[in-house]
């Protein structure tokens, strides 16, 4: 029976992280694609249920935005008075952090995680207030939209042409103990907007013509779904690390494309793109730089860089690894990234050469467990370019081989003579003389096929 053992360093890191978290308040984020999907409403509904269960729930700050159904859910919940701040000619309401720390409830509701505080506040951002509350051991529930995540700021600006000024570091979002996605299809959200359930009537037309275009909403919804899926993947990876589970779990497809020294890189990358699109899967293109590949000519190395760039333009994540064995590095990386399928090119060696030195495909087949392996055949054009006859002709036309380049071939010819002689000596008692001669002829044929005419002539003369 296989015994699962977690990696000691990984396990120690997880234990230390859990110990630190045990002394901090828990953070739950109600997460949505954009305003109006119902984050605050869902948070208040859940808070009312927790209050009915006997939990000490207090509202630190909630912005109902004039929505009657949201205001009704505030009834019966204790609310900490706002802090009134003079901001220019206007008075603004702010969350009172100090009063919340004095009140110290079991669960505190603080809306709008990405909010920028007034100038005289202790912290510039509301997420910093929440971090102080958590450090004091208070559980906090909050809300945020996907467009406020710092890492997506440029992406959101490219989609909506609006750059968000209020952002939250991804580390704060990732540190949340729970993220609940509040999802609403774009058509339903647009209907809510027209009915005045998101903004006051005078703002509806401007919103529909600008940020709340249907294309924007579809893209924002996809980003929110992906971010939530990433958290689920991270939680699964932590569990697998804790339990010492090395084999991947195929809860979702993830494809790894391995490009090597002899592979048709463009064909592999495009095949990976087609498969990823068909399976709606993430895909990673990996190039393993072994010591042999480091010595490749610069033109060959640049070709592999071009393949990685092509992969990135097609939507893949590109990775370069280093190691002595391409198969070992690919296997380890595939297990680390919870890959479910590996794509590689067909072996360049065949017959005896492949038996003497197993290809990356053969090594992966022998060692992969729980991961599918797909071998992509080389295109006919690349097969012609890689043919030994064409390569030999090109070498002959460019320059005659130097003596320094050819001496290993003659050394192999000498080895062939020796092996044929040993085999003939052992088989002489059972074979007649014509059959013994066939052993030498076979050796000559193999040497001529592999190393050319010169070494074969040396072998035959012996």
N, C-alpha and C positions, 0 to 999 in steps of 0.2 A: 504494500500500500504506500502510495506517494505521500510523504510528509511535507507540508507547506511550512516554510520558514520565512518570516519577514526579514528584509534587510535590516541589520542592527542600527545602522546610521539613520536610515529613513524612519525606523520605529522610534528612535530616541528623539528625532526632530519633531515627530507627531506628538509624542508624550509631552515634551516641553511646551509645544504650542497649546495643547489642551490645558496644561497647568496654568499658563498665562491667561487663557480665556476663562478659566473657572472663577477668577477674581474680578472679571469684567462683566458689565451688563450685556445682555444679548441684544442684537440688532436685527430687526426684521424690516425689509424694504418691500413696499408695494410698488411694483415696477410696471411701467407702461410705455407704449409707443409714443404717446403725445398727450396733451391736455384733453380732458373730456372722456377718457376711456373708463373712468370710475374708480380711480385709485383711492382718493380720499373717502368716497362713499363706502368702498369695500373695507377700508381700514376702520371706519367708524362702526360698520356692521359687526365686524369681528370684535371690536372693543366692547360693544354692548353685550355680546355673548360672554366675553371674559368677565365683565362686571357681574353678569347674572350668576357666574360660577363662583363669585366671591373674591375675585382678584381686585386689588386696589388699583384702579385705573384712573388716570388724571390726564386731561387735555392740556398740553403745554402751549401748543399753537396749532390751530387749524384754520385754513382760509377757505370758507365755503363759496366764495365768488358769487354770492347772491343766489345760489341754487337752493330752492326751498326744501327739496328732499334731503340734501346734505345737512341743512340747518336743523331739520327735525331729528336727525340721528344724534345731534349734540345734546338733545334734551336728556336730563338725568345723569349726565357725566360732569364730574367736578372739573372746573376750568381755572387755570392759573391766570390771573389778570395780566393783560398786555402791559408792556412797557411803552409809554408814549414818548416819542422822540421828535424833536423839531428838526426837520430836514428841509432847509431853505424856508420858503413861505408856507410849506405844508407840514402837517403833523402825520407821522407814520407810526403804525403799531408794530412792535417787535416782541419776540419771545423773551421772557424774563428768565434768564439762566439761573441767576442767584436764587430767586424764589423757588424754582424747580428743585435746586439742590437742597434748600431748606425743607421743602415739603417731602422730598424723597419718596415718591410712590413706588409701588412694585413695577408698574408699567406706565410709561409716559408717551403720549402721542405728540410728535413734533412734525408737522407737515412741511413739505418743500425743502428737501435736503440740500438743493443747490442754491438756496437763497443767499444773497449778499446782505450782511448786516449793516445797520446804520454806523456812521463814522465813530460814534462814541462807545461802541460795543467792545467787549473784552476780546472777542474773536472777529476776524474779518468775514468768516463764512459760517453758515449754520451747521455744516457738517463738522466744524471744529467744536461747536457747542455740544453736539451729540457725542463726539469723542470724549469730551470732559464728563458728560453724564455717564457714559459707559465706564470710564475709569473709576467713577464713584460707585459703581455696582448697580446702576439703575438700568432696567430693560427699556429699550426705546423702539417704537414703531415710527416709520417715516415713509415718505413717498418721493419718487423721482422718475423722470422721463428719460428715455434712452438718449435723446439728443444732448443731455447734460453731462454725459460721460466724457471725460477729458480725451481719451484715446480716439473717440469718434468725432471730435470737433471738426476736423478737416473734411471727413466723409459727409457729415451732415451739411456742412456749408456747400459742398459740391452738389448735393441732392436738392437742397431747398433754396440755395442762394442766400441763406440767412446764417450768419455766424453767431453762435450762442456766446454770450458774454459771461453767463453764470455756468460754471462747470464744476464737476466733482471728480477728484482723483479716483482712478480705477481701483486703487488699493483700498479705499473706503468701501466701495461697492463690493469688492471681492472679500472683504473681511466680515461682511454681513453673515449672521448665522442662518438666516433664511431669506430667500427672495421669492416673492409670490408674483407671478406674472398676471396682470389684469389685462386681458386681451379683448378687443372689440373689432370686428371687421370694419374696413373703411366705409362701406355704404351705411352701416348702422351709425357710425360716428358722425358722418355727414348729416344724417337725418336728425340726430340729437342736436347738432349745431344749428340746423335750420329751425328746430323747435325752440331754440333759446335756452337749452339745457346746459350749454357750455359757456357761452359768453352772453352779455347783455345785448339786446337787439341791435344797437348801433355799431357793435363791433363784428357782427356776424358776416356782413357782406365783405368787409376788408379781409377777414380771416379766410373766407371761401376763395377769394381771388388771389391770395398770396400763399401763406404757409399750408393751409388746409386743402390744397389741391389733391385729387385722388391719387395721382402718381406718387406724391410725397408721402402720403399716408401708407401706401402699400410698401414703399421702401423702408419707412421707419418701423413698420410692423415686422418686416423681415429681420431688421437689425435687432429688435427687441427679442424676437424668438431665438435668434442665433446666440445672443448674449446669455439668455436663460439656459440654452442647451450647453453652452460652454461651462456654466456652473455645474450642471448635472454631470458632465464629463469629468470635471475636476473632483467632484465628490466621489465618483466611481473610482477614479485613479487613487484617491486617498484610501478608499476601502481596500482595493486590491493590494496597495503597498502595505497596509496594516496587516492584512491576512496572509501576506506572502504569496499572492497569486500572480505568477509570472505570465501564464498564458492569457492572451487577450480575450475579452468578452465582446462578442459581436452584437452589442446592443445597437450599434449604428455603424454603417460602413465607413471605413477610412482606408484609402488606397495609398500604397507606397510604390513609386516607380524608381527602380534602381538602374542608373546608366553607368556603364563600365567602359573599359578601354576599347573593346571591339564592337560595342553595341551600336546600332543605328539609332542614335540619340533622338533625332527629330521624329522618327517613326514611333519610338517608345513614348515620347512626351505627348504626341497627338493621340496615340492609343489610350494613354492614361486620361487625357481630357475627355475623350468620348465615353470611356467607361464611367468616369466620375459623374458626367452629366446624366448618363443613363440610370445610375444608381442613386443620384442626388447625394453624392458623397463628397467629403473632404478628400483632397489628394496632396501628396507630398512627393517631390522629385528629389532624389538623393544621389549624390556623386561621392563615392568613396575613393579618396586619394591614398593609394598604397605606395610604399617606397618605389616600386617599379614605375608607377605612373608619374611620380615626381620628376623622374628623369626624361619624361617625354619632351619632344621639341615644343618650343613655345607655340607654334601654330596649332599643334594638336591640343595643347592645354586651352588655348583660346577657343577652340571649337567646343570644348565641354562647357566653358563659361557661357558661350552663346546658347547652348542647349538649356542651361539653367535660366537664362534671361527669357528664352522663349516660354519656358514653363511658367514663369511669373506673369508674363503678359496674358497667358491663358487662364490665370486664376489659381495657380498652384503655389504652395509654399516650397521654396527651394532650400536645400540644406547640403553643405559639404562636410563630410566626415573624414577623419584620418585614422589609419590603422593598417596592420600587416595583412589582414584577411578581409576581403570585401564581403564575403558571405557572413563572417562573424559580426562585422559591424552592422550590416543590414538587418541581421536577425535580432541583435540587441536593440537597435533603434526601433524596429517594428514592434517589439514587445513593450518598449518604453512608451511609445505613442499609441498603444492599443490599436494597431493596424489590423485589419481583417483580410486584406488581399495585397499580395506583392506582384508587381509586373516587372519582368526582366526580359532581355533579349535572348534569342536562341544561342546556344554555345557555338563558338567559332571553331573549336577543335572537335574532331570526330575520331572514331575507331580507336586504334592503339594509343594515340596521343591523348585522347580523352580519358582512356582507362588508366594510363600512367599518371596523368595530372588532372583530377576531376575538376570540371568547370564550376563556376559559381552556382549555376542552376543545379548541378548534381549535389553540391554541398548543401544548398538550401532545401532541396527535396529530402535529404537525409535528416535534417535537423529541425525543420519547421513543424510545429505542433499547434493545431488550432488556427492556422493561417492558410488561406488558399494561395496557391502559386499559379500565376498565369505567364506562359512563355509566348512572347510576341515574335513571329517570324520576321526575319530581315527582308526588306523589300528587294525586288529583283535588281533594281539599279544599284543598291548598295552591295548586293551579292557579287555583281560583276566587278565593281570597284575594288572589292576585298579579295578577289580571286587570286590565288598564288601565281597563275600564269601572267596576269596583268601586272601584278606587283613586281614579278621578276623582269618582265619586259621593260617596265618603267625604270627599274634600277639599272638595267643594262643600257638603256638609251641615255640616262642622265650621266652615268659615270661607271667605268669598269670597277668591280669590287677590288678593294685593296687586299694585299696579302694579309694584313692584320685582321681584316673582316672575315677572311675565308679560312684561317687556320683551324677554328673550332670544327668546321665541317670535315676537314681531313682527320681531325682527332676522333670524331664520331665514326669515320670510315674505319679507322684502326680498331675502335671498339667493336665495330660490326664484324671485322675479321676474327677478332679474338672470340666473340660470342659464337660465331659460326663454327670455329675450330673446336671449342669446348663441347658444343652440341654434337658435332660430328664424332668426336672422340667417344662420347657416351653412347651414341647410337650405332657405332660401327659393328658391335657384336650382333645386332638384330637387323640391320639394314644392309642391303648390298651396295656396291660402289656407285651405281647410277643414282640411287636415292640419296646417298651422302652428298653427291655433287649438287643435287637439287636444293640442299640446305644452303650451299654457297650462292646458288643462283637467286634464291629468295632473299638472302642478305643483300646481294648486289641490287636487286630490284627495289628493295625498301630504301637503301641509301640513295639510289638515283632519284627516287620519287621525292624524298625529303630534302636532300642536300645538293642535287644536281649531278652533272655528268662527270666533272673532275674527280670528286671523291669516289664515285662509282668505278671509274677507271683504275684508280689506285687500288681499290678493293679487289677488282677482278684480276689485276696483275699479280696479286699475291696468291 
